[in-house]
Amino acid sequence: MGPTARGTLRGVRAAAVLLAAVVVLAGCGADPAPRAAAPATGSATTADPTTGPPSTPPTTTAPPTTTPAPTTTAPTTPAPVVVLDPGHNGGNAAAPGTIDAPVPDGTGGTKPCGTAGTATDAGYPEHAFTWDTALRVRDLLTAAGVQVVLTRQDDTGVGPCVDVRGQLGAQVGAAAFVGIHGDGAAAGGRGFHVITSSLDPGGPQVAAATSTLDTDLRDALTAVEPVSDYLGTDGLDSRGDLAGLNLNTVPAVYVECGNMRNAADAALMSSDPGRQALADRLAAGVLAFLGR
């Protein structure tokens, strides 16, 4: 074979070898180069591998704003004040130095600080009657919404003097002052009476109110006791010698609830039911005056 033929043969063999190599490489199944991941789109929230997929933050809604309804308070009317003056005191008889001392009487003169009071023929004392009855009246008035002030706090002390008692009503702003007493007249006289000062120490307006107070008490008491048949007119009397009334500048009265020397009155005033009946009517008269 000549040189030219041998060169041609060598070129054919080289081409065949190259072609076989290409075929072998193509049959190896090599993966193509990995492609770059496409960039993420949308939310910028990144998952935390320790907690899992991100959770949607909770939404909070503010509570609705409400304006509270305005509250209104009805004005309250202060409770009226009533002074109850249980006459005398249990220790007066044993303290003549104090009880006999002169005090102003409201007329420019003087009179004794007080007295020991009277008693029934059986020995039931006026100071005990007035104290027990006043406490009963106090309880009834308090239950009806009235503020009660007593001129004395027990039945064993001395005084206070009549001028101190008489000025207490104005000091506490009382609507009324009611002195509770028992009379010591002749045994033949019976009944109660209501006393006012003839001096009108509080002026015309107070005098008019006092006239209403004494009438209301008189009308209430007639349910349990007759009006006096020995003193006053139709159960009413007016005097100018009682310091406790002369020094009062509020509507003020003394009530002589009966004659302790009279057998019928003494029986009423000495008994528990009798004192309760008198207290009921005294309270009713005061409440009528107060319009309650």
Secondary structure, 3 states (H helix, E strand, C coil): CCHHHHHHHHHHHHHHHHHHHHHHHHCCCCCCCCCCCCCCCCCCCCCECCCECCCCCCCCCCCCCCCCCCCCCCCCCCCCEEEEEECCCCCHHHCHHHHCCEEECCCCCEEECCCCCCECCCCCEHHHHHHHHHHHHHHHHHHCCCEEEECCCCCCCCCCCHHHHHHHHHHCCCCEEEEEEEECCCCCCCCEEEEEECCCCCCHHHHHHHHHHHHHHHHHHCCCCCECCCCCECCEEEECCCHHHHCCCCCEEEEEEEECCCHHHHHHHHCHHHHHHHHHHHHHHHHHHHCC
